[in-house]
Amino acid sequence: PLSQTGALNVGLSLTAMICNGLYNYGFDRMLVFLNRPLYPRSFGLRCFHSVLFEICLMVFTLPMIIWWMEFSFFQALSLDVSFSVFVPVYALVFNWIYDLILPAPAVQEITA
């Protein structure tokens, strides 16, 4: 039913927003740890960032779909993967625009 899927979408969206903030923070910290520049980011790094984010997000969303929709693991996986085709592209574009508007600070500022 629409009410059930609508509520699930709200829950998935909230989970994605929280995961995105935590993931981006951790990803930037990892780049600093590896002594890699935060900015500018290559297209390859942006693609890696987006795909890895989607994999991390699925760790949280898959159990939600299984529980909320009472699906089997494979039913939930097929649903999550179908949504996952769109999310990495969206994340790539969103984070690219975000970096253009609010570029990452210099490494010295983060480690201080």
Buried (B, 14 or more C-beta within 10 A) or exposed (E): EEEEEEEBEEBBEEBBEEBBEEBBEEBBEEBBEEEEEBEEBEEEBBBEBBBBBBEBBBEEBBEBBBEBBEBEEEEBBEBBEEBBEEBBEEBBEEBBEEBEEEEBEEBEEEEE
